[in-house]
Amino acid sequence: MKTYEFMALSKIGSRPFGWVSSSDKYSDIIGLRDKIENVLHSFENEYTFHIRSTSNSEQHFWQKDSYFQNVKILENMEDFVGMLKANSEINILDVASYFRSRYHDAGIFSLEKILYFVYADSLKHNNGLRLFKAKFEAWEHGPIDRSLYKAYEEKKSSIQNDTSIWVKNPESASQIVRQIEKTNSDYEMLFDRMKYDDDASNPTHRENTPWSITWKNGRGRNQVIQDETILNFHNNEL
């Protein structure tokens, strides 16, 4: 008996992932395809469909074809949709990779500082809507995104001049690049002169800055600096 097998596949992220289903009715497979397309209409360049017929139920086409050998198979369509949406959002590692490829191999101190201001300025100029995913915490020497710090320390390839910022969302990438260029121009000389442990010259350490408010809130170190706190402060900057 002929069976139709269906795979929704995405290569966004560090490892390809997909969701598979099968039916003896071709119309069922087309229905699945249409359902996913309807949900993910804004992600049309970030996934593909593969439909094949088979009469051998012991081995599926994605098991036979080496093209699919590294694909992580998800259990249901909802998981696929959720992972695609999550992986399609530009994050701070993508932005750091672009920055390093565009400008220079910045140290982690300068990189964290400049990307904090890129993030803050992007919130300010987009009515509080973030252009990329980041989570800055109040560490001793300023706002630090833990995922970026860890990736840099481990020298992961995720921040080794990757260009995924353009693959995930070209429209958002263009906005981010413009913001990077402006923010870097505004702050580059300041950060070049700044010393890691010189709080007096550190613009993020001034009284009533988002870092200062979060650091002194009495709940302990390394607390997340909320977007609302960042936005309120930078909206009132001269």
C-alpha positions as CSV (number, residue, x, y, z in Angstrom):
1,M,0.0,0.0,0.0
2,K,1.3,3.4,-0.9
3,T,1.9,5.9,1.9
4,Y,2.6,9.6,1.6
5,E,5.2,11.0,3.9
6,F,5.6,14.7,4.8
7,M,8.4,16.7,6.4
8,A,8.4,20.3,7.4
9,L,12.1,21.2,7.7
10,S,14.0,24.3,8.9
11,K,17.8,24.9,9.0
12,I,17.6,28.1,11.1
13,G,19.8,27.6,14.1
14,S,22.7,25.4,15.0
15,R,21.0,22.1,13.9
16,P,18.3,21.4,11.3
17,F,14.9,20.3,12.8
18,G,11.7,19.0,11.3
19,W,8.3,17.5,11.9
20,V,7.1,14.5,10.0
21,S,3.8,12.9,9.4
22,S,2.3,10.3,7.0
23,S,-1.0,9.3,5.5
24,D,-2.3,7.0,2.8
25,K,-4.3,10.0,1.5
26,Y,-2.4,12.6,-0.5
27,S,-5.1,15.1,0.3
28,D,-4.3,14.8,4.1
29,I,-0.7,15.7,3.4
30,I,-1.6,18.7,1.3
31,G,-4.0,19.8,4.2
32,L,-1.1,19.6,6.6
33,R,1.1,21.7,4.3
34,D,-1.6,24.3,3.9
35,K,-2.2,24.5,7.7
36,I,1.5,25.1,8.4
37,E,1.8,27.7,5.6
38,N,-1.2,29.5,7.1
39,V,0.4,29.7,10.5
40,L,3.9,30.6,9.3
41,H,3.1,32.8,6.4
42,S,5.6,35.4,7.6
43,F,8.5,32.9,7.8
44,E,8.2,31.6,4.2
45,N,12.0,31.8,3.5
46,E,12.9,29.8,6.6
47,Y,11.5,26.4,6.1
48,T,10.8,23.9,3.3
49,F,8.4,21.0,2.7
50,H,9.3,17.5,1.5
51,I,6.6,15.1,0.3
52,R,7.4,11.6,-1.0
53,S,5.5,8.4,-1.6
54,T,6.7,5.1,-0.3
55,S,5.6,1.5,-0.1
56,N,8.2,0.5,2.5
57,S,6.9,1.4,5.9
58,E,10.1,0.0,7.7
59,Q,12.3,2.9,6.7
60,H,11.2,6.5,6.1
61,F,12.6,8.6,3.3
62,W,14.4,10.9,5.7
63,Q,16.1,7.9,7.2
64,K,17.3,6.8,3.7
65,D,18.5,10.1,2.5
66,S,21.8,11.4,3.9
67,Y,20.6,15.0,3.4
68,F,18.3,14.5,6.4
69,Q,20.7,12.5,8.7
70,N,21.4,15.4,11.1
71,V,17.8,16.6,11.4
72,K,16.2,16.7,14.9
73,I,12.8,15.2,14.5
74,L,10.1,16.9,16.7
75,E,7.1,15.1,18.0
76,N,4.3,17.4,16.7
77,M,3.6,20.3,14.5
78,E,3.2,22.7,17.4
79,D,6.8,22.0,18.5
80,F,8.0,22.7,15.0
81,V,6.1,26.0,14.8
82,G,7.3,27.0,18.2
83,M,11.0,26.2,17.5
84,L,10.9,27.9,14.1
85,K,9.5,31.1,15.6
86,A,12.0,31.1,18.5
87,N,15.0,30.4,16.2
88,S,13.9,33.1,13.7
89,E,14.2,35.9,16.2
90,I,17.5,37.7,16.0
91,N,19.4,37.4,19.3
92,I,22.3,39.2,20.8
93,L,24.8,36.5,19.5
94,D,23.7,37.3,16.0
95,V,24.2,41.0,16.5
96,A,27.6,40.4,18.2
97,S,28.7,38.3,15.3
98,Y,27.7,41.1,12.8
99,F,29.5,43.7,14.9
100,R,32.7,41.7,15.1
101,S,32.7,41.1,11.3
102,R,31.9,44.7,10.5
103,Y,34.2,46.5,12.9
104,H,36.8,44.6,14.9
105,D,37.4,41.8,17.3
106,A,36.2,43.7,20.3
107,G,36.9,42.4,23.8
108,I,34.0,41.2,25.9
109,F,33.9,44.4,28.0
110,S,33.5,46.7,25.0
111,L,31.2,44.3,23.2
112,E,28.8,44.1,26.1
113,K,28.8,47.8,26.5
114,I,28.2,48.8,22.9
115,L,25.5,46.2,22.5
116,Y,23.7,47.3,25.6
117,F,23.5,50.8,24.1
118,V,22.4,49.4,20.8
119,Y,19.7,47.5,22.6
120,A,18.7,50.6,24.6
121,D,18.6,52.9,21.6
122,S,16.6,50.4,19.6
123,L,14.0,50.3,22.4
124,K,13.9,54.0,22.5
125,H,13.5,54.5,18.7
126,N,11.0,51.7,18.2
127,N,8.4,52.6,20.9
128,G,9.6,50.0,23.3
129,L,9.7,47.1,20.8
130,R,13.0,45.2,20.8
131,L,14.7,44.5,17.5
132,F,16.6,41.6,18.9
133,K,16.5,39.3,21.9
134,A,18.8,40.1,24.8
135,K,18.6,39.9,28.6
136,F,21.0,42.2,30.3
137,E,21.8,41.6,34.0
138,A,23.3,44.0,36.6
139,W,26.8,42.7,37.1
140,E,29.5,44.4,39.1
141,H,31.0,46.2,36.2
142,G,27.8,47.0,34.3
143,P,25.0,45.5,32.2
144,I,26.0,42.0,31.0
145,D,24.1,39.6,28.8
146,R,24.9,36.2,30.2
147,S,24.5,34.2,27.0
148,L,27.0,36.6,25.2
149,Y,29.5,36.5,28.0
150,K,29.4,32.7,28.1
151,A,29.7,32.3,24.3
152,Y,32.6,34.7,24.2
153,E,34.4,33.0,27.1
154,E,34.0,29.6,25.4
155,K,35.0,31.0,22.0
156,K,31.9,29.5,20.4
157,S,31.5,29.7,16.7
158,S,28.1,31.4,17.3
159,I,29.9,34.7,17.6
160,Q,32.7,34.1,15.1
161,N,31.7,36.5,12.3
162,D,28.5,34.7,11.6
163,T,26.0,36.3,9.1
164,S,22.8,34.8,10.4
165,I,21.5,38.2,11.2
166,W,20.6,38.6,7.5
167,V,19.2,35.0,7.2
168,K,16.7,35.2,10.0
169,N,15.0,38.5,9.3
170,P,16.4,40.9,6.6
171,E,14.0,43.7,7.5
172,S,14.9,43.7,11.2
173,A,18.6,43.2,10.3
174,S,18.6,46.4,8.3
175,Q,17.2,48.3,11.2
176,I,19.7,46.8,13.6
177,V,22.6,47.5,11.3
178,R,21.6,51.2,11.1
179,Q,21.3,51.3,14.9
180,I,24.7,49.6,15.3
181,E,26.4,52.1,13.0
182,K,24.9,55.1,14.8
183,T,25.5,53.8,18.3
184,N,29.0,52.7,17.5
185,S,29.8,56.2,16.1
186,D,28.4,57.8,19.3
187,Y,30.2,55.6,21.8
188,E,33.3,54.1,20.2
189,M,35.8,56.6,21.4
190,L,34.4,56.6,24.9
191,F,34.7,52.8,25.2
192,D,38.2,52.8,23.7
193,R,39.3,55.0,26.5
194,M,37.4,53.3,29.3
195,K,39.0,50.9,31.7
196,Y,37.2,47.8,32.8
197,D,37.3,48.7,36.5
198,D,37.0,52.5,36.3
199,D,33.4,53.1,37.4
200,A,33.9,56.9,37.3
201,S,34.1,56.9,33.5
202,N,31.5,54.2,33.0
203,P,28.3,55.8,31.6
204,T,26.2,52.8,32.7
205,H,27.2,53.3,36.3
206,R,25.9,56.8,36.8
207,E,23.2,57.4,39.4
208,N,19.7,56.4,38.5
209,T,20.8,54.5,35.3
210,P,19.1,51.2,34.7
211,W,22.2,49.4,36.0
212,S,22.3,51.5,39.1
213,I,18.6,51.1,39.9
214,T,18.8,47.3,39.5
215,W,22.1,46.9,41.3
216,K,20.9,48.8,44.4
217,N,17.4,47.4,44.6
218,G,18.2,45.1,47.5
219,R,17.4,41.9,45.7
220,G,21.0,40.8,45.1
221,R,23.4,40.9,42.2
222,N,23.0,39.8,38.7
223,Q,19.3,40.7,38.5
224,V,17.7,41.2,35.1
225,I,17.5,44.8,34.0
226,Q,13.9,45.1,32.8
227,D,13.2,46.6,29.4
228,E,10.8,49.1,31.0
229,T,13.6,50.4,33.3
230,I,15.9,50.7,30.3
231,L,13.3,52.5,28.2
232,N,12.2,54.9,30.9
233,F,15.8,56.1,31.5
234,H,16.9,56.4,27.9
235,N,13.7,58.1,26.8
236,N,14.6,60.9,29.3
237,E,18.2,61.3,28.1
238,L,19.1,64.5,26.5
